[in-house]
Amino acid sequence: MARDDDQDSLFGSSEPEPAAAASAPAAHQPLAARMRPRSLAEVVGQEHITRAGSLLPRLIATNRFGSLLFHGPPGCGKTSIAEAIARETGSRFVRVNAVMSNVAELREILALARRRPEARTILFIDELHRFNKSQQDLLLPDVEEGSVRLIGATTHNPGFYVNPPLLSRSHLFRLEPLATAAVAGVLRRALADAERGLGARGHTAEDKVLADLAVLCDGDLRRALNALEVIALSLPERAPLTGRELEVFARERRIRYDADEDEHYDTISAFIKSCRGSDPDAAMYWLAKMLAGGEDPRFIARRLVILASEDVGLADPQALPLTVAAHHACDFIGLPEAELTLAHATLYIATAPKSNSATLALGEAHRVLKEQPVQPVPLPLRDKGGQASKQAGHGKGYLYSHDFPENISGQACLEKPLSLYTPKTAGWEAKIADRLARWRELRAQLRR
C-alpha cells in the first residue's frame, strides 16, 4: 500500500514543516527508523554524491530535479536520501513498495498528483525492479509531464531491470556499501542520542565492539542499528555492550546473497574468473560465500565441469573426469559433506595448468563453416555401407591408419586443408604439441 506522508504531518503542504515537527520520532519505531537522517547533510558514507557542490545537492538546492534513481545494496541510505530530499524541498511524499503495489493503486496516486500540481509530489518507489514493464510504462506520461517526480530505489542493476524510456528520463546515482567506520560512527551516536536513540538507557560500548558489529552487518546500516537495539534491549539499563553479546549475533549472521539475481550472477562470475586466473584462495572464498548463501551445489559443480573443458582443457585431461565425478558426488552425498567435494574440485581446477585451445579451435571451426563453402566429405572417408554407396566409390582408397608406422597414413581428411587447432604449451598439452609436430613431419614424408 502507498503511504501518503501528507497524513503523517511531515509534508502537509507545499511549504516545509518546521524541523522539530518534521523530525520527531515515534517511540514504537525501530531504532533504524528513528535514527534516519533529517537532511542530506546527515547522510553518512555516500560523500561521492552528497558532498557540497556535487550534482545531487545542487539539484535539491534549486528544487528543479526530475526523476532520480538510487541503486545500491540494502541499508546504504536510498530511502533516507529520498525522505531527506522531500523534507528539504517541502514536497508531498508518497511512498510505495513495488512488491505490494499494483496498477490500480498507481493510477490513483498519479491522478491525485495531477490534481495537486502545487504540492510537487515526490513518488518514492522502493524496490523499483519489482515493477513489471506495464507498471513502469504507466509512470512515463506523468514523469514526462512533471506531474510527479519519481525517486526509485533498487538493489539491482537498473540497466537490466528498469525500462530504457524510464531510465533515460532519470538521473542515476550509485550508492556504495557503508564503510565500517561510517557504520560504527552512527552506532556510537545512536547509543548517545537520548531523543531518537538509546541514550536514555545509558549503555556504553568500546570502539572495537561497535566496529565488530559493523563488520558483521556488511555495510548495512539499517541491519546494524536494529541489531544494536536488540542487543541493548536484552541487557539491563546502563549495562556495557561487550564482545560476549556479539557472539550470538555472529553465530546467526547471514550474508547477503539473492539466488537467481544480481548477487548470484556476480558471485559465480567472480568464482569462475578466480578459477580461470589460477587463484585458489579467491576461488575458495567465493565458493564459501555461495555455499553460505544457500547456492545449489549442483549448479556450482556444473560450472566446474564447464571450466574443466573451457579453461583447463588438454593442459590437464584429468580435470574433466574429476569434475564430472564431483557433480555426481553432489547428487548422492548432498550437503554438508558435498562441500568437501566441491572444495576438492575447485582447488584442482584453480591450480591446474590452463589452456583454452579447445574453445578457440571450436570457435575457429564455426567461423570457417559460416564464412566458407561447406566442404564435401572426401570419398575415401565416406561410409561404404549399402550397394549404392559402394557403386559410388564411397570408402575406396581409404588408408587404414593402423597399417602405418605411428598410425599415420598421410591421407588427407579434408579436401581443403585447414588449421583450426593450435596447441598451447601448458601442462600435458606441451606433449600434444610435440606429437603433432612429429606427425606433420611424417605426413610430409609420406606425401613426398
Secondary structure as GFF3:
##gff-version 3
##sequence-region A 1 448
A	DSSP	beta_strand	3	4	.	.	.	ID=ss1
A	DSSP	alpha_helix	19	23	.	.	.	ID=ss2
A	DSSP	alpha_helix	31	34	.	.	.	ID=ss3
A	DSSP	three_ten_helix	40	42	.	.	.	ID=ss4
A	DSSP	alpha_helix	47	50	.	.	.	ID=ss5
A	DSSP	alpha_helix	55	62	.	.	.	ID=ss6
A	DSSP	beta_strand	67	71	.	.	.	ID=ss7
A	DSSP	alpha_helix	78	89	.	.	.	ID=ss8
A	DSSP	beta_strand	93	97	.	.	.	ID=ss9
A	DSSP	alpha_helix	103	115	.	.	.	ID=ss10
A	DSSP	three_ten_helix	117	119	.	.	.	ID=ss11
A	DSSP	beta_strand	122	126	.	.	.	ID=ss12
A	DSSP	three_ten_helix	128	130	.	.	.	ID=ss13
A	DSSP	alpha_helix	133	145	.	.	.	ID=ss14
A	DSSP	beta_strand	149	154	.	.	.	ID=ss15
A	DSSP	alpha_helix	158	161	.	.	.	ID=ss16
A	DSSP	alpha_helix	164	168	.	.	.	ID=ss17
A	DSSP	beta_strand	170	174	.	.	.	ID=ss18
A	DSSP	alpha_helix	180	192	.	.	.	ID=ss19
A	DSSP	three_ten_helix	199	201	.	.	.	ID=ss20
A	DSSP	alpha_helix	207	216	.	.	.	ID=ss21
A	DSSP	alpha_helix	221	233	.	.	.	ID=ss22
A	DSSP	alpha_helix	243	251	.	.	.	ID=ss23
A	DSSP	alpha_helix	262	276	.	.	.	ID=ss24
A	DSSP	alpha_helix	280	292	.	.	.	ID=ss25
A	DSSP	alpha_helix	297	307	.	.	.	ID=ss26
A	DSSP	pi_helix	308	312	.	.	.	ID=ss27
A	DSSP	three_ten_helix	313	315	.	.	.	ID=ss28
A	DSSP	alpha_helix	319	333	.	.	.	ID=ss29
A	DSSP	alpha_helix	338	351	.	.	.	ID=ss30
A	DSSP	alpha_helix	357	371	.	.	.	ID=ss31
A	DSSP	three_ten_helix	379	381	.	.	.	ID=ss32
A	DSSP	alpha_helix	387	391	.	.	.	ID=ss33
A	DSSP	three_ten_helix	401	403	.	.	.	ID=ss34
A	DSSP	three_ten_helix	405	407	.	.	.	ID=ss35
A	DSSP	alpha_helix	429	447	.	.	.	ID=ss36
###
